[in-house]
Amino acid sequence: MIVPETTGWKFLVETANARLFEPEPRIVAVEPHRGAQDTVVTATANLEAGSRHLASCGGGIVLVYFDLLTGQEWGARRVYRCTDASICFGLALIGGTPLARAMMSFFLGLARDTKLPTKVFGNTEDAVKWGRALIEARSQMATAST
């Protein structure tokens, strides 16, 4: 089971089913409460909270820890399809349990219909490294266009 080590991370906000942190600038980590379900209501609150923060810092990526969830409604996955790709450059799905892998697979199937890069990881370090690369690429594109 992959559980984030949040010591030293900046706490952003708590929603009904998760706590959101900033482990480093422009990266939002979503740590569900242990045993949480993700519903349309909780997904909407999580998306709004994360998007608000990313918009305030010029955009970035989101890490989502799936091992702590016990379920995710189809409707919740549909909510996340509305993620604004101009402020969220990618979603890193992190998990290792069989249930988390199944939920992430469903999420990946849905993500194929969006322009938002989404990738599954078995640890935080690789997810953050991937996220940094996405942020850097976006920054270089912005610099080149000015």
C-alpha positions, 0 to 999 in steps of 0.5 A: 500500500502506497501512503504519502509521507506528508511531513514537510509538505504544505497543507492546502485544504481538506475536503469531505474525503481527502486532504490536499498538499503541495509537496513542492511548488506547482504539484498538488497531492491528493491524499484520500482519507483511509477507506474513502469513497469518491463520488460526484460530490467529493470529486467536484470538491477535490477538482475545484480545490486543486484547480484553484491552487494550480491556477494561483501558481501558474499551473502544474500537476496533480498526484492522486493516491489511490490505495487509500480509496475503497471505491470511485463512482463512474460519475466521479471519474466523469467529473475529473474529465472536466479538468482544465488542461490549461492549469493542470498539465497532467495527472499522476495516479499512484497506487499498488494494491489490486483494488487501486490498480483496477480503479486506476485502469478504469480511470486511464480508460476514461482519460484516453478521451481527454488531452490531459496526460495521465500516467500510473505510478508505483511510487511518489518519486517517479510520479514527481519526476514525471510531473516536473518534466511536464511542468518544465516542458509547459514552461519552455513552451510558454517562454518560446511563444513570448 
